[in-house]
């Protein structure tokens, strides 16, 4: 096509060196599933500048939480979500411990994942437009 290329407002140019950002290896003592998750997601996070040395321990926790979700989901799949027990009130169904543990791991993933922009909503919050709006709002609050 002839003419000038259209400007895309949602395209953010890479920072110097971002394309070749080094990707750290997973910690040696991570679980197998957590290390696999690290290897899968770390290149993208490193490219975006979200895997600096100070951030890596928290990303490690997120990877381990994901590993826990996989483990507890497998346990529930094989053993079932509930078990029956006889109480003084008769036969009752109770949730297995893995059910609550999986819920806790999912909550951890959600909370920590927000710090790295690992959901579409959290990713949008990292966008330059959202930060500019936030900075403008803060400036108006301080000036006004």
Secondary structure, DSSP 8 states (H G I E B T S, - for coil): --S-----TT-----TTTTT-------TTS-HHHHHHHHHHHHHHHHTT---HHHHHHHHHHHHHHHHHHHHHHHHHHH-SEEEEEETTEEEEEE-HHHHHHHHHHHHHHHHHHHHT-SHHHHHHHSHHHHHHHHHHHHHHHH-
